[in-house]
């Protein structure tokens, strides 16, 4: 078994389609099939159940997929650290962010961190609704800016600050000209549903389930990317709630943002793997708390912590 075979297997397992996996890998489908068969011979049994209509993981394939993702993430991390040292850098940090989640904090935070660690390379990676938690868990990023609430036993969430929430709705909506909106004004509205991979506790927060006492009506269409979500709202498919920072960073022509009152605020947090012993992560998190406290002092709409 080698890492190349593991990468090929993971691509097929995630796509559940040899042709799509081959395109993703920029590889001939025959070569991909040959490598997967070689891996199955080494394992001693099938990893994938193939038919003319579909590809499915066998129990052995499901077990290998979970371990293979971790092995590849560890290998990629080791290689990146070696490359950083070869370039004369002292290391690297990969920070995930969903849209402008860290927007107001990111520039001053990076400035402070870089002044202390000029030889550490910091990469900012954009993530979507459905993959940000897994990106931290599977070592694709070291830390991630994310909004609460979340409860993942293997992850730690460090609350940085709270900010108001906005109602996001089509510009022609009957409530779009309001100065403020309360949850009771939205009880009969249709909300845009987040993808199924999004944790339920997080999804229900933005759907105002606690405020309504039940889940509101849901649009049949979902959006994984922030731009697609805004497009659906602009087209009248539904409404949603969001942190106030979205309104500051996205001037969408068909979408209006109205302050939401009498509802829980949006809490921005920094997510990391629980028990990760990396000192650079500790320092980055401590600096993030300092920058958040400074931002809250200068903006009455914000509050430090969570």
N, C-alpha and C positions, 0 to 999 in steps of 0.2 A: 504494500500500500504506500502511495506517496501523496503529497499534498495536491498534485494536479488531479489525480483520480478523485480525491475528496471534493475538490472544487467542481468537477464535472457532475458528480453525483448530487451535490447540493443544488446545482442549477436545475437538474432534471426534477429533483424532489420538490423544489419550490414552484417550478412551472407546471409540473405534472404533464409535460408535453415535450417530447424529444426535439421536435422541430423548433419550437420557441426557445428551448434551452440552447440549441445549437446556434441560433441567431444571436442570442445573448452572449454566448462565448466566442462568437466569430469563428466557428469551427464547423467542419463538415459533419453532417448527422451520422454518417457511417463511422467516422472516427470517434464520435461521442459514444455511440452505442458500443463500440469495441472496448473502450476504456471502462464503461460501466460494467460490461460483462466480465472483464478482467478483475474488477474489484469484487464482483459477486463470487467469482471462482476463489478468490483469496478468503472471502468471508465464509464460504462453504454453503451458500444458499442464496436464494433470490432476495434482492432488496426492493425490487419493483415488480408489481404484477401488471403485465402488459396485455392489452387486447387491441383489436383493430379500432376500438372506439375510445379507450381511455387508458391512462396510466395511474396506478395507485401504489402507495407505499405498503410493503409488507410490515409485519411487526418488527422484523430485524431492520428494515429500512427506516422505520420511525425512530428506533433506538439510535441508529447510526447518525441520522440527521441531527438530532439534538447534540450529540457529542461532536460531530464534524463541524458544526457552526462554531462551537467553542474553540476547537483545535485551530481552525482557520483564523479566527479572530486573534488568538494568542500568537500564532505564527506571523500574522500581518503586523501585529503590534511590535513583536521582537524585531522584525525586519525594519520597520519604520524607525525604531529607536536606534538601531545600528546605523541606518542611513543618516539620521540626524547627527550622530556623533562623527560620522565620516565627513559631514559638511562643516564640522566645527561647532555644531550646536550642542547645548547641554541637555537637550531633550525636546519633547514636543507635547502639546496638549491639544486635544480635539474637543471643541465645544459645540454642542448641538443647540439649535434654536428653532422654534416653530414660528415662522413669520417674524414679526418684530418683537417677540416676547422679551428679549433682553435689550431691546432698542434703546431705551433711555439710560440704561446702565452700562451697556457694552463698551462704548467709546472710552469713558473715563476709567472703567475697570481695566480694560486692556492697556491703557496708558500707564496706570499705576503698576500693573503686573510686569509690563515690559521694562519699565524703569528699574525694577528690582532684578529681573531675569532677562537681560537683553539677548542672551544666547539660547533662550527657550523659544521655539517656534510655536505660535498659537494659530490653529486653523479653526475657522467657523464653518460649521456644516449645517445647511438648511434641512429641516426634517418636516414630515407631514403629520397630520393628526394621528394616523394609525401606526406610525413606526417609531415615535420618539421614545416611548418607554423601552421597547425592545432594543433600540439603538444603545441605550445606556447598559441594559442588562447584558447584551452580547458583545460589549467592548468595542462597538463601532465608534462610540464617542466616550470621552472620559467623564464629562459633565454635560448637563443639558439644562437650559432655561425652560421651565414648564409651569403651567398654571395648575393649581390645586382645585379640587381635592383628589388625592390619589392615595392608595394604600397597597403598597407592594412590599412584602416582607423582606425581600432581598435588596431593596433600594432604600436610600435615605433621602428625605426631602427637607431642605433647609429653607424655611420661609424667609424671603427677602423683604417684600413690601406688599401692601394691599393698595388697590386702586378701584375707582368706581367701575360699574359695569354699564354697558350701553345696550340698547335694543337696536338690532340691525334689521332694517325692513325696506321694502321697495320704496323708492322716492314718491310714488303716487299713492302710497298707502294712506288710509284715513287718519292714522296716528303720526304720520311723518312730520307734521308741523307742530306737534306738541313740544313744550319746553321740557317736560319730563313725563315718564310713563311708570305706572305701578304694575306689579304682577297681575292684579285683578283686571286691568285693562286688556290683558293678553290671554285671558282664559279660553276664549273661543278661537284663538289663532292656530294656524298650522305651523309647526316648527320644522326646520331642516334637520334631518337625522344624521348623526355622526356614524362613520363606518362601524361595523360589528366588532372589529378588533379593538376599538377604543374602550377602555375600562368603563363599566356601567356607572360607577360612582362619579366619574368625571363627566360622562355624558349627561347624567341626570341633573348635575349641578347647573349646567348651562341651559337645560330644558326647564328649569324652575320647578322641578318636581317637589322639592321641600315646600316652596311657597304655595303651589297649587294643591298639594296633598295627593296628587296623582300625576301620571304622565300625560302631557297634552297630546293633541292630535299631531301626527307625524307625516311629513311628506314622503312619498314612496321613493324619492330620489335622494341619494346621499352624495357627499363630496369629501374627498380625501385631502385635496389641496386647498389652501386658503383662497386662491384665485377662483377656483371652481365653486367654492362655497359662496363667495360674493356674487358670482355670476348667477347662480340659482336664485339667490335672494332678489337680485335685480330683475330677474325674469318673472317674479311673482310666485315662485314655487313654495315659498314659506318665509318665516322670519327666524331670528335666533338672538341670543345674547352673546356678548363678547367683552373682553377687557377694553377699557377706554383707549388704550394705546393703539388699538386697531383703527379707531377713527382718526387718530393723528397721522398715521402712516399710509392709510389707504383712502384716497379720494376717488371713490368709485362712482361713475356718473349716474347710475341707476339706483344707487343705494343711499339711504339716509341713516344717520346715527342719532339716537335720542337717549339722553341719560335715563338710566333705570334707578328708581328709588324704592325703598322699603324691601330690599332684597340683599342677600349676602354679597359682599364685594368680591372682586377678583384678587386672588393671592398668587403672586409670582414667587416661585421657589427654584432652587438649584438642586437638581437630582444627581445623585452619585450612587455607586455601588456600595452597599453596606459593608463595612469592614475593610475597604480598600486602603492599604497602608501607605499610599503614595503621598509624601510630604507636599509636593507641588499642588495637589488637589486640596489639601488642607489650607494652604496659603491662599489659593485662588478663592476658596469659599469664604475665608475670613475677610479678604479684600472686598468680595461682593457684598458682604454684610455692611462694611464700612461705606461703600459707595451708595448702597440703598438708603442707609441712614442719612447720608448727606443729601440725597435727592429728596427725601421726605421733608427735610428741614426747609428746602427751597421751594417746595410745591405743596400747597395746602390740600390738594386733592389726594396726596399719597400719604401712607402711614408706614413706618418701618416695621419689619417683622410680619407675622401673620396671625 
